């Protein structure tokens, strides 16, 4: 009995992997086509924006801020910020765009959200690695103090981003106003993310208030992994995980409700 159960689980997993791959290929072809650099634009676009912001900060502030290199500081902030904005903005309307695929029993509504998030995550992670290596080669990016903390910070940041996507996808299906106000809302999230300042630079009261933002903890981990003891990190291991888990559970319930009312064309 146990063997048949494991075989069924493995079979179901293999089907789900094939579904995700097929949806990813469809999404990539739809968004980027088959000409020019195609899906590599996922990586190039955030790289160009990050470099532009880095250059502007270099002329506005100088080479260092509080002993930390401006180029490394801005790039390490801007690419995660763009990941959050792009992933969240791409989530709205995902059910309407893929409603025809719901005829297939193997395709779940959560697959659409996960695929769009995964595409954005891979593209921005590639951009982060490539631009980081390029800046490191010209001595503008430090050798990571602790690569494990960098990866942990990325995990926390990405998990919360995905949780927000799981919430917004069904909510956006319920009301078109979400799609209209979302771009403005994501800009408001920038100062709440800890991307363009360190928690150590704030007053204790401001630091305590900003600690309520789940994104800050992932950013502080990333920054500590890069800069080490050049900064004093402020983060909690469990807070972002708890908030993300609650959002995902709520989002799954909303997805189930939307699926029942979704008109398959």
ZIHU-V418337 format. One record per residue. N is the residue number from 0. NEAR is the number of other C-alpha atoms within 12 Angstrom. D_FIRST is the distance of its C-alpha to the first C-alpha in Angstrom with 1 decimal. Layout:
{{N;NEAR;D_FIRST} {N;NEAR;D_FIRST}}
This chain:
{{0;7;0.0} {1;8;3.8} {2;9;5.4} {3;10;5.2} {4;11;6.2} {5;12;8.7} {6;13;9.8} {7;14;10.6} {8;14;12.3} {9;14;14.2} {10;14;15.3} {11;16;16.5} {12;15;18.3} {13;15;20.0} {14;18;21.2} {15;22;22.6} {16;19;24.4} {17;18;26.0} {18;26;27.1} {19;28;28.7} {20;22;30.4} {21;20;31.8} {22;31;33.1} {23;27;34.7} {24;22;36.5} {25;23;37.7} {26;30;38.9} {27;26;40.7} {28;18;42.4} {29;17;43.5} {30;21;44.9} {31;19;46.4} {32;16;46.8} {33;16;47.0} {34;13;50.5} {35;9;52.2} {36;15;49.9} {37;20;47.1} {38;27;44.3} {39;25;46.2} {40;25;48.3} {41;32;45.4} {42;29;46.5} {43;26;50.3} {44;27;50.9} {45;38;49.9} {46;35;51.6} {47;23;54.9} {48;27;54.8} {49;35;54.1} {50;32;56.9} {51;19;59.3} {52;27;58.6} {53;34;58.9} {54;22;62.3} {55;18;63.6} {56;24;62.6} {57;22;64.3} {58;14;67.6} {59;14;67.3} {60;19;66.4} {61;18;66.9} {62;23;64.8} {63;21;63.3} {64;22;62.5} {65;18;62.3} {66;15;62.0} {67;28;59.0} {68;29;59.5} {69;34;59.8} {70;37;58.1} {71;42;54.9} {72;45;55.0} {73;42;55.2} {74;44;52.8} {75;52;50.1} {76;44;50.6} {77;39;51.2} {78;49;48.2} {79;49;45.7} {80;41;48.0} {81;42;48.0} {82;44;44.2} {83;41;44.0} {84;34;46.6} {85;31;45.3} {86;42;41.6} {87;42;42.7} {88;34;45.2} {89;36;43.0} {90;43;40.4} {91;37;42.6} {92;30;42.5} {93;36;39.2} {94;36;37.7} {95;27;40.9} {96;26;41.0} {97;30;37.4} {98;24;37.1} {99;19;37.2} {100;25;33.9} {101;24;32.1} {102;16;31.9} {103;13;28.9} {104;12;25.7} {105;21;24.2} {106;29;27.3} {107;29;27.4} {108;43;30.7} {109;38;29.7} {110;34;29.4} {111;38;33.2} {112;43;34.1} {113;38;32.0} {114;36;33.4} {115;43;37.0} {116;40;36.6} {117;34;35.0} {118;36;37.9} {119;43;40.4} {120;34;38.7} {121;29;38.6} {122;31;42.2} {123;42;43.6} {124;34;41.8} {125;26;43.3} {126;34;46.7} {127;41;46.4} {128;28;45.7} {129;25;48.3} {130;33;51.1} {131;32;50.3} {132;20;50.7} {133;21;53.8} {134;28;55.4} {135;21;54.5} {136;13;56.3} {137;14;59.5} {138;15;59.1} {139;27;58.4} {140;32;54.9} {141;29;54.2} {142;22;51.6} {143;26;48.7} {144;21;49.0} {145;20;45.3} {146;21;43.0} {147;18;40.1} {148;28;42.0} {149;31;42.8} {150;27;39.2} {151;28;38.2} {152;36;41.0} {153;41;39.9} {154;27;36.4} {155;36;37.8} {156;44;40.2} {157;41;37.7} {158;36;35.1} {159;38;37.8} {160;46;39.1} {161;45;35.7} {162;36;35.5} {163;41;38.9} {164;45;37.9} {165;44;34.9} {166;34;37.4} {167;39;40.3} {168;47;38.5} {169;38;37.8} {170;31;41.1} {171;31;43.0} {172;30;41.6} {173;23;42.9} {174;17;46.4} {175;17;48.3} {176;17;50.4} {177;24;47.7} {178;25;48.1} {179;15;51.9} {180;18;52.0} {181;30;49.2} {182;23;51.3} {183;16;53.8} {184;19;51.1} {185;26;49.6} {186;19;53.1} {187;15;53.4} {188;25;50.3} {189;28;52.0} {190;22;54.1} {191;27;51.2} {192;36;49.0} {193;42;51.1} {194;34;51.5} {195;32;55.2} {196;30;55.9} {197;39;54.5} {198;34;53.7} {199;26;56.2} {200;19;59.0} {201;19;58.7} {202;12;60.3} {203;13;58.1} {204;13;58.1} {205;19;57.2} {206;24;54.5} {207;17;53.0} {208;17;53.0} {209;30;51.5} {210;30;48.6} {211;21;47.2} {212;31;46.4} {213;37;42.9} {214;43;44.1} {215;44;46.7} {216;42;44.3} {217;44;42.6} {218;47;46.1} {219;43;47.4} {220;42;44.5} {221;43;45.2} {222;48;48.9} {223;37;48.6} {224;29;46.4} {225;36;49.2} {226;31;52.4} {227;24;51.4} {228;16;54.1} {229;22;56.5} {230;26;55.0} {231;20;53.7} {232;31;50.3} {233;27;49.2} {234;33;45.6} {235;25;42.7} {236;23;39.2} {237;14;37.4} {238;22;39.6} {239;36;38.7} {240;27;35.0} {241;18;35.3} {242;27;37.5} {243;29;35.3} {244;24;32.1} {245;20;34.1} {246;26;35.5} {247;30;32.2} {248;20;30.6} {249;23;33.8} {250;28;33.8} {251;29;30.3} {252;21;31.4} {253;27;34.6} {254;33;32.8} {255;21;30.6} {256;18;33.9} {257;29;35.7} {258;26;32.9} {259;15;33.4} {260;16;37.1} {261;25;37.0} {262;17;38.9} {263;18;37.4} {264;12;40.4}}
